[in-house]
Amino acid sequence: MIAGQNVSSATSALPRGVRRALDAMRANVGHGWRLTELAAIGGVSGRTLQRQFLSFVGKTPRAALREIGLECARRELLQGTPDIKIMDVALRSGFPHFGRFSIEYRRRYGETPSQTLKRQEVLTDALCAMPSLFVSRRDRPMLAFGPIETAAEYKEIAADIADDLLVALSRAGISVASRSRTARYHLTGTIRGSGAQARLIFRLIDSETGCQIWAHRTNNILRDETSTGEHLAIRIAAMLQSGLRLAEIDRAQHKPAAGLSAHDLALRAMPGVVALDADGNARALELLERAMDQDPTHPLATALAAWAYVQRAVYHFTSAPVEERSRSLELARRAQALYGDATVLAVLGNALTLLGELDTADLVIRKALAVDGGSVWAWSRSGWIDVYKGEPESAIERLKIALDLAPHDPLAFNSMVGIGCAHFKAGQYAEAAYWQERALAEHPSASWVHRTLCPAHVLAGQRPQARRSLGALRHHYPDLTVSEVQRGMPPLPQDYRDLVVGTLQEAGLPA
């Protein structure tokens, strides 16, 4: 789905008048549209358009326009550079009153526009400080990427963007070809429009089926030179990787069982590992053991297995946590000795972190980001490491960078859990509960989140929510005790652990 189409993205199911009105809103977000103008464009009366919006979109045309404007502002702040003017962004997005824009933006995104923009400075500084490391492309898909299509006057800008993106894709370990005949996937780029209305559109196509796997749009691409460059390329490569990973997993899932390679088995196991739930974990480990039997030196299978085994101890999936941790540590040591791209390194960093090897995990994650500055999993894990080190402000910045880069990644919910834990460490218990509730809404099977969600509710004075959370925890883990929670907890700071354990006991979890 192309970014910015959240308001009734299933446009084919909408009445023609509503479709035309939404298209007009998106084409000129900053215009102060009146209902009579939109009705004329839609070819219906104002009353009919109002009724159709409420029936098919669930909101009035004015509310839909406000939402589209907020989405455009969000994209521009995330894709911009730190010197961009927030007032200008607000005006371009249809908000002439800056104070009202800031209030609505914070209500929707949980932070002020300036906080969003400040985080881009953190990301830019981090990317500039990273050395350029390239790795082997073992088992990585081939991607065809030709010149970006555009008008003759923008050919030079398009070529610069394409060059930066080629570098970003190579750093991510993706093999890029200029011809589509030998490639599994085809990436197309187009610049449409001109001046302030120019937009850059990318589409990722499966060469065999012709189906679109992923799409992305960047607005205002020609407004000034700060919109282009390495920063933009790394963001696009990061978002593309999530879609490409899902496509590779789907391809492996549809292969005949008889001819699966170790890499196919590892890809089939990956959704179960990143789900962070008991059923997915069990399915994944069966596949990963088969992969390692077939190829004991396969880096992705080994790193995933190390992470999966320690999950069993940390999330109470096992009655033998000591043995599971021991197996995880053995596999993590083996994975450290193998070749690793940014994905393998990020997975290994997850395992090492949960094993309490924070210094080693930090080095592994730093290497992952040096290899690929747009690795969403590495950014998320670096934030978690800061949580475990007791550095909540830095943790929140890094975890939100991961969410900014790929908000729909399968592990996005775990970044939300981490943000909640960071707020808990900072004593902001209502915020902690908000983020962890949000994570559970995204991923309801991650019932272990209630270990820290219940205490957050208690300490925020939200007693009914705390009782509900404790009930969910005991429902999913009927035999769980405070002692078992203490043994299974990841390497959080001791004061954090003590507060969680004490609050759970106070809430009624058996000792």
C-alpha positions as CSV (number, residue, x, y, z in Angstrom):
1,M,0.0,0.0,0.0
2,I,1.3,3.4,-0.9
3,A,2.1,5.6,2.1
4,G,-0.6,8.1,2.9
5,Q,-3.6,6.1,1.9
6,N,-5.0,5.2,5.3
7,V,-8.2,7.1,4.8
8,S,-10.3,4.5,3.1
9,S,-7.5,2.8,1.3
10,A,-9.9,0.4,-0.3
11,T,-11.0,3.1,-2.7
12,S,-12.5,0.7,-5.3
13,A,-15.4,0.0,-2.8
14,L,-16.3,3.7,-2.4
15,P,-18.9,5.6,-4.2
16,R,-17.5,7.6,-7.2
17,G,-18.2,10.9,-5.5
18,V,-16.3,10.0,-2.4
19,R,-13.4,8.6,-4.5
20,R,-13.2,11.8,-6.5
21,A,-13.4,14.0,-3.3
22,L,-10.6,12.0,-1.6
23,D,-8.4,12.1,-4.7
24,A,-8.8,15.9,-4.8
25,M,-8.0,16.2,-1.1
26,R,-4.8,14.2,-1.5
27,A,-3.8,16.1,-4.7
28,N,-4.0,19.4,-2.9
29,V,-3.8,18.9,0.9
30,G,-3.0,22.5,1.7
31,H,-6.2,23.8,0.0
32,G,-9.0,24.9,2.4
33,W,-11.6,22.7,0.8
34,R,-15.2,23.6,1.2
35,L,-18.0,21.1,1.1
36,T,-19.5,22.7,-2.0
37,E,-16.2,22.4,-3.9
38,L,-15.8,18.7,-3.0
39,A,-19.5,18.0,-3.9
40,A,-19.0,19.7,-7.3
41,I,-15.9,17.5,-7.9
42,G,-17.8,14.4,-6.8
43,G,-20.8,15.3,-9.0
44,V,-23.3,15.0,-6.0
45,S,-25.0,17.4,-3.6
46,G,-23.2,18.5,-0.4
47,R,-25.8,16.6,1.7
48,T,-25.3,13.4,-0.3
49,L,-21.5,13.6,-0.1
50,Q,-21.7,14.2,3.7
51,R,-23.9,11.2,4.1
52,Q,-21.7,9.0,1.9
53,F,-18.6,10.0,3.8
54,L,-20.2,9.1,7.1
55,S,-21.5,5.7,5.7
56,F,-18.4,4.6,3.8
57,V,-15.4,6.4,5.4
58,G,-16.8,6.7,9.0
59,K,-16.1,10.4,9.2
60,T,-17.1,13.8,7.7
61,P,-15.2,15.2,4.7
62,R,-13.6,17.8,7.0
63,A,-12.4,15.1,9.4
64,A,-11.1,13.0,6.5
65,L,-9.2,16.1,5.1
66,R,-7.7,16.7,8.6
67,E,-6.5,13.1,8.8
68,I,-5.0,13.2,5.4
69,G,-3.2,16.5,6.3
70,L,-1.8,15.0,9.5
71,E,-0.6,11.9,7.6
72,C,1.2,14.2,5.1
73,A,2.7,16.3,7.8
74,R,3.9,13.1,9.6
75,R,5.5,11.8,6.4
76,E,7.2,15.1,5.7
77,L,8.6,15.4,9.2
78,L,9.9,11.8,9.1
79,Q,11.4,12.1,5.7
80,G,12.8,15.6,6.2
81,T,16.0,17.0,7.7
82,P,16.3,18.7,11.1
83,D,16.4,22.2,9.6
84,I,12.9,21.9,8.1
85,K,10.4,24.5,9.4
86,I,7.4,22.9,11.3
87,M,5.3,25.9,10.5
88,D,5.9,25.5,6.8
89,V,5.0,21.8,7.1
90,A,1.7,22.7,8.9
91,L,0.7,25.2,6.3
92,R,1.5,22.8,3.4
93,S,-0.6,20.2,5.2
94,G,-3.7,22.4,5.5
95,F,-3.2,23.7,9.1
96,P,-3.0,27.5,9.2
97,H,-3.2,27.6,13.0
98,F,0.1,26.2,14.3
99,G,-1.2,25.7,17.9
100,R,-4.2,23.6,16.7
101,F,-1.9,21.6,14.4
102,S,0.5,20.8,17.3
103,I,-2.4,19.7,19.6
104,E,-4.0,17.4,16.9
105,Y,-0.6,16.0,15.9
106,R,0.2,15.1,19.5
107,R,-3.2,13.6,20.1
108,R,-2.8,11.4,17.0
109,Y,0.9,10.4,17.3
110,G,1.7,10.7,21.0
111,E,4.4,13.3,20.6
112,T,4.9,16.9,19.4
113,P,6.0,17.7,15.8
114,S,9.3,19.0,17.3
115,Q,9.9,15.7,19.0
116,T,9.4,13.9,15.7
117,L,11.8,16.2,14.0
118,K,14.4,16.1,16.7
119,R,14.5,12.3,16.3
120,Q,15.5,12.7,12.6
121,E,18.6,14.6,13.8
122,V,19.4,11.6,16.0
123,L,19.0,9.2,13.1
124,T,21.0,11.5,10.7
125,D,23.9,11.9,13.1
126,A,24.0,8.1,13.7
127,L,24.0,7.3,10.0
128,C,26.8,9.9,9.4
129,A,28.9,8.3,12.1
130,M,28.6,4.7,10.8
131,P,31.4,3.3,8.8
132,S,30.6,1.8,5.4
133,L,30.8,-1.9,5.7
134,F,29.6,-4.3,3.0
135,V,29.0,-8.0,3.5
136,S,28.6,-11.1,1.4
137,R,25.1,-11.7,-0.1
138,R,24.7,-15.4,0.7
139,D,21.1,-16.5,0.3
140,R,19.8,-13.0,-0.5
141,P,17.3,-12.3,-3.4
142,M,18.2,-10.6,-6.6
143,L,16.5,-7.3,-7.2
144,A,16.4,-5.5,-10.6
145,F,16.4,-1.7,-10.4
146,G,16.7,0.5,-13.4
147,P,16.8,4.3,-13.9
148,I,14.0,6.3,-12.1
149,E,11.5,7.5,-14.7
150,T,11.0,11.3,-14.8
151,A,10.8,14.4,-17.0
152,A,14.0,15.5,-18.7
153,E,14.5,18.5,-16.3
154,Y,14.7,16.2,-13.3
155,K,17.0,13.4,-14.7
156,E,20.0,14.5,-12.7
157,I,18.1,14.5,-9.4
158,A,16.6,11.1,-10.3
159,A,20.0,9.7,-11.1
160,D,21.4,10.9,-7.7
161,I,18.5,9.3,-5.8
162,A,19.0,6.0,-7.7
163,D,22.8,6.0,-6.9
164,D,22.2,6.6,-3.2
165,L,19.5,3.9,-3.2
166,L,21.8,1.4,-4.9
167,V,24.4,2.0,-2.1
168,A,21.8,1.6,0.6
169,L,20.4,-1.6,-0.9
170,S,24.0,-3.1,-1.3
171,R,24.7,-2.3,2.4
172,A,21.5,-4.1,3.3
173,G,22.9,-7.2,1.5
174,I,20.5,-7.1,-1.4
175,S,21.9,-8.1,-4.8
176,V,20.9,-5.5,-7.4
177,A,20.9,-6.1,-11.2
178,S,20.2,-3.7,-14.0
179,R,18.1,-6.3,-16.0
180,S,15.0,-7.9,-14.8
181,R,15.5,-11.3,-16.6
182,T,17.8,-12.7,-13.9
183,A,16.1,-11.0,-10.9
184,R,13.4,-12.4,-8.6
185,Y,12.0,-8.9,-7.9
186,H,11.7,-5.7,-9.9
187,L,11.9,-2.3,-8.2
188,T,10.5,0.7,-10.3
189,G,10.9,4.3,-9.4
190,T,9.0,7.3,-10.9
191,I,9.0,11.1,-10.2
192,R,5.6,12.5,-11.0
193,G,4.5,16.1,-10.9
194,S,6.7,19.2,-10.6
195,G,7.8,21.7,-8.0
196,A,6.1,21.5,-4.6
197,Q,3.7,18.8,-6.0
198,A,6.5,16.4,-7.2
199,R,6.4,13.0,-5.6
200,L,8.7,10.0,-5.8
201,I,6.9,6.6,-6.1
202,F,8.5,3.2,-5.7
203,R,6.9,-0.1,-6.4
204,L,8.3,-3.6,-5.8
205,I,7.0,-6.3,-8.2
206,D,7.3,-10.1,-8.0
207,S,8.8,-10.9,-11.4
208,E,7.1,-14.3,-11.6
209,T,3.6,-13.3,-10.7
210,G,3.6,-9.7,-11.7
211,C,2.0,-8.8,-8.3
212,Q,2.9,-5.7,-6.4
213,I,4.5,-6.6,-3.1
214,W,5.3,-3.1,-1.7
215,A,4.9,0.6,-2.6
216,H,6.1,3.9,-1.2
217,R,5.5,7.5,-1.9
218,T,7.6,10.5,-0.9
219,N,6.0,13.9,-1.4
220,N,7.7,17.3,-2.1
221,I,10.8,15.5,-3.4
222,L,11.9,18.5,-5.5
223,R,11.1,21.2,-2.9
224,D,14.8,21.5,-2.0
225,E,17.9,19.5,-2.1
226,T,17.6,18.4,1.6
227,S,14.8,16.0,0.7
228,T,17.2,13.8,-1.2
229,G,20.5,12.0,-0.4
230,E,21.6,9.2,1.7
231,H,19.1,9.8,4.5
232,L,16.1,9.3,2.1
233,A,17.8,6.3,0.4
234,I,18.4,4.5,3.7
235,R,14.8,5.1,4.8
236,I,13.4,3.7,1.5
237,A,15.8,0.7,1.7
238,A,14.7,0.0,5.3
239,M,11.0,0.1,4.4
240,L,11.6,-2.0,1.3
241,Q,13.4,-4.7,3.3
242,S,10.4,-5.5,5.5
243,G,8.2,-6.1,2.4
244,L,11.0,-8.1,0.7
245,R,11.5,-10.3,3.8
246,L,7.7,-11.1,3.9
247,A,7.8,-11.9,0.2
248,E,10.8,-14.3,0.7
249,I,9.0,-16.0,3.6
250,D,5.9,-16.4,1.5
251,R,7.9,-17.9,-1.3
252,A,9.5,-20.4,1.1
253,Q,6.1,-21.3,2.5
254,H,4.8,-22.2,-1.0
255,K,7.8,-24.4,-2.0
256,P,7.3,-28.2,-2.0
257,A,8.2,-29.7,1.4
258,A,10.5,-32.3,-0.2
259,G,13.0,-29.9,-1.6
260,L,13.4,-27.3,1.1
261,S,16.9,-25.9,1.7
262,A,18.3,-24.9,5.1
263,H,17.6,-21.3,4.1
264,D,14.0,-22.1,3.2
265,L,13.5,-23.8,6.5
266,A,14.9,-20.8,8.3
267,L,12.6,-18.4,6.4
268,R,9.6,-20.6,7.3
269,A,10.6,-20.5,10.9
270,M,11.1,-16.7,11.1
271,P,7.5,-15.7,11.6
272,G,7.2,-18.1,14.6
273,V,10.4,-16.7,16.2
274,V,9.4,-13.0,15.8
275,A,5.8,-13.7,17.0
276,L,7.3,-14.1,20.5
277,D,4.5,-16.5,21.5
278,A,4.6,-20.2,22.7
279,D,2.9,-21.8,19.6
280,G,5.0,-19.9,17.1
281,N,8.2,-20.7,19.1
282,A,7.5,-24.4,19.1
283,R,6.8,-24.6,15.4
284,A,9.9,-22.5,14.6
285,L,12.3,-24.6,16.7
286,E,11.2,-27.8,14.9
287,L,12.0,-26.1,11.5
288,L,15.3,-24.7,12.8
289,E,16.5,-27.9,14.1
290,R,15.9,-29.5,10.7
291,A,17.7,-26.6,9.0
292,M,20.8,-27.0,11.3
293,D,20.8,-30.8,10.8
294,Q,20.9,-30.0,7.0
295,D,23.5,-27.2,7.3
296,P,25.2,-26.8,10.8
297,T,26.9,-23.6,9.6
298,H,23.8,-21.8,8.3
299,P,24.0,-18.4,10.1
300,L,20.4,-17.3,10.0
301,A,19.1,-20.7,11.2
302,T,21.6,-20.8,14.0
303,A,21.0,-17.2,15.2
304,L,17.2,-17.7,15.0
305,A,17.5,-20.9,17.0
306,A,19.6,-19.1,19.7
307,W,16.9,-16.5,20.0
308,A,14.1,-19.0,20.0
309,Y,15.6,-21.1,22.8
310,V,16.2,-18.2,25.2
311,Q,12.6,-17.0,24.5
312,R,11.4,-20.2,26.0
313,A,13.1,-19.3,29.3
314,V,12.3,-15.6,29.3
315,Y,8.6,-15.8,28.3
316,H,7.7,-18.9,30.4
317,F,7.3,-21.3,27.4
318,T,9.2,-24.1,29.2
319,S,9.4,-26.0,32.4
320,A,13.2,-26.4,32.0
321,P,14.5,-22.8,31.7
322,V,18.1,-23.6,32.7
323,E,18.5,-26.2,29.9
324,E,16.9,-23.9,27.3
325,R,19.2,-21.0,28.3
326,S,22.2,-23.3,28.0
327,R,21.2,-24.4,24.5
328,S,20.7,-20.8,23.5
329,L,24.1,-19.8,24.7
330,E,25.7,-22.6,22.8
331,L,24.0,-21.6,19.6
332,A,24.8,-17.9,20.1
333,R,28.5,-18.7,20.5
334,R,28.3,-20.7,17.3
335,A,26.5,-18.0,15.4
336,Q,29.1,-15.4,16.5
337,A,31.7,-17.4,14.6
338,L,29.7,-17.5,11.4
339,Y,29.3,-14.9,8.6
340,G,26.4,-12.5,9.3
341,D,24.6,-9.9,7.4
342,A,22.6,-7.1,9.3
343,T,19.6,-9.4,9.7
344,V,21.6,-12.2,11.2
345,L,23.5,-9.8,13.5
346,A,20.2,-8.2,14.7
347,V,18.7,-11.7,15.4
348,L,21.9,-12.7,17.3
349,G,21.8,-9.4,19.2
350,N,18.3,-10.3,20.4
351,A,19.5,-13.7,21.7
352,L,22.6,-12.3,23.4
353,T,20.6,-9.5,25.1
354,L,18.0,-11.9,26.6
355,L,20.9,-14.1,27.7
356,G,22.3,-11.1,29.7
357,E,25.4,-10.7,27.5
358,L,24.7,-7.0,27.1
359,D,28.2,-5.8,26.2
360,T,28.6,-8.5,23.5
361,A,25.1,-7.8,22.3
362,D,25.9,-4.1,22.0
363,L,29.0,-4.8,19.9
364,V,27.0,-7.1,17.6
365,I,24.2,-4.5,17.1
366,R,26.7,-1.7,16.5
367,K,28.2,-3.9,13.7
368,A,24.7,-4.6,12.3
369,L,24.1,-0.8,12.1
370,A,27.5,-0.3,10.6
371,V,26.6,-2.8,7.9
372,D,23.1,-1.4,7.3
373,G,22.1,1.9,9.0
374,G,18.5,1.2,8.0
375,S,18.2,-2.2,9.8
376,V,14.9,-1.8,11.7
377,W,15.6,-4.9,13.9
378,A,19.0,-3.5,14.9
379,W,17.6,-0.1,15.8
380,S,14.9,-1.8,17.9
381,R,17.4,-4.0,19.7
382,S,19.8,-1.0,20.3
383,G,16.8,0.6,22.1
384,W,16.1,-2.5,24.1
385,I,19.8,-2.6,25.2
386,D,19.4,1.0,26.4
387,V,16.3,-0.1,28.4
388,Y,18.3,-2.8,30.0
389,K,21.1,-0.3,30.8
390,G,18.7,2.0,32.5
391,E,18.8,4.7,29.8
392,P,15.1,5.4,29.1
393,E,15.5,8.6,27.0
394,S,17.9,7.1,24.5
395,A,15.9,3.9,24.5
396,I,12.7,5.7,23.5
397,E,14.5,7.6,20.7
398,R,16.0,4.4,19.2
399,L,12.8,2.3,19.5
400,K,10.8,5.1,17.9
401,I,13.3,5.3,15.0
402,A,12.6,1.6,14.4
403,L,8.9,2.4,14.3
404,D,9.4,5.4,12.0
405,L,11.4,3.3,9.6
406,A,9.0,0.4,9.4
407,P,5.7,0.9,11.4
408,H,4.2,-2.3,9.9
409,D,7.1,-4.6,10.5
410,P,6.2,-7.8,12.4
411,L,8.4,-6.8,15.3
412,A,7.0,-3.3,15.6
413,F,4.8,-4.4,18.5
414,N,8.0,-5.4,20.4
415,S,9.4,-1.9,19.9
416,M,6.2,-0.6,21.5
417,V,6.7,-2.9,24.5
418,G,10.2,-1.5,24.8
419,I,9.0,2.1,24.8
420,G,6.6,1.1,27.5
421,C,9.4,-0.4,29.6
422,A,11.5,2.8,29.1
423,H,8.6,5.0,30.3
424,F,8.3,2.6,33.3
425,K,12.0,3.1,34.2
426,A,11.5,6.8,33.9
427,G,8.5,6.7,36.4
428,Q,6.0,7.6,33.7
429,Y,3.6,4.7,34.5
430,A,0.5,5.9,32.6
431,E,2.6,6.3,29.5
432,A,4.2,2.9,30.1
433,A,0.7,1.3,30.3
434,Y,-0.4,3.1,27.2
435,W,2.4,1.8,25.0
436,Q,2.2,-1.8,26.3
437,E,-1.6,-1.8,25.8
438,R,-1.0,-0.6,22.3
439,A,1.5,-3.4,21.7
440,L,-1.0,-6.0,23.0
441,A,-3.7,-4.6,20.6
442,E,-1.2,-5.1,17.8
443,H,-0.2,-8.6,18.9
444,P,-2.7,-10.1,21.4
445,S,-0.8,-13.5,21.7
446,A,2.1,-11.8,23.5
447,S,0.5,-12.4,26.9
448,W,3.9,-12.1,28.7
449,V,3.5,-8.3,28.3
450,H,1.1,-8.4,31.3
451,R,4.1,-9.0,33.6
452,T,5.1,-5.4,33.2
453,L,1.7,-4.0,32.1
454,C,-0.1,-4.9,35.3
455,P,2.5,-3.2,37.5
456,A,2.3,-0.1,35.2
457,H,-1.4,0.1,35.7
458,V,-1.1,-0.4,39.5
459,L,1.5,2.4,39.8
460,A,-0.5,4.7,37.6
461,G,-3.5,4.2,39.9
462,Q,-5.5,2.4,37.3
463,R,-6.8,-0.4,39.5
464,P,-9.6,-1.8,37.2
465,Q,-7.1,-2.1,34.3
466,A,-4.5,-3.7,36.7
467,R,-7.0,-6.3,37.8
468,R,-7.9,-7.1,34.2
469,S,-4.2,-7.4,33.2
470,L,-3.4,-9.7,36.2
471,G,-6.4,-11.8,35.3
472,A,-5.1,-12.2,31.7
473,L,-1.6,-13.1,33.0
474,R,-3.0,-15.8,35.3
475,H,-5.3,-17.1,32.5
476,H,-2.4,-17.6,30.1
477,Y,0.0,-18.8,32.8
478,P,-2.1,-20.6,35.4
479,D,0.8,-21.8,37.4
480,L,2.9,-18.7,37.3
481,T,4.4,-17.3,40.5
482,V,6.3,-14.2,41.5
483,S,9.4,-16.4,41.9
484,E,9.1,-17.7,38.3
485,V,8.6,-14.2,37.0
486,Q,11.7,-13.1,38.8
487,R,13.7,-16.0,37.3
488,G,12.4,-15.5,33.8
489,M,12.8,-11.7,33.5
490,P,15.3,-10.3,31.0
491,P,18.3,-8.4,32.3
492,L,16.4,-5.2,33.4
493,P,18.0,-2.9,36.0
494,Q,17.7,-4.4,39.6
495,D,15.5,-1.5,40.8
496,Y,13.2,-2.1,37.9
497,R,13.0,-5.8,38.5
498,D,12.3,-5.3,42.2
499,L,9.5,-2.8,41.5
500,V,7.9,-5.1,39.0
501,V,8.1,-8.2,41.3
502,G,6.9,-6.3,44.4
503,T,4.0,-4.7,42.5
504,L,2.9,-8.1,41.0
505,Q,3.0,-9.6,44.5
506,E,1.0,-6.7,45.9
507,A,-1.5,-7.1,43.0
508,G,-2.1,-10.7,44.0
509,L,0.2,-13.0,42.0
510,P,1.2,-16.0,44.2
511,A,4.7,-15.9,45.7
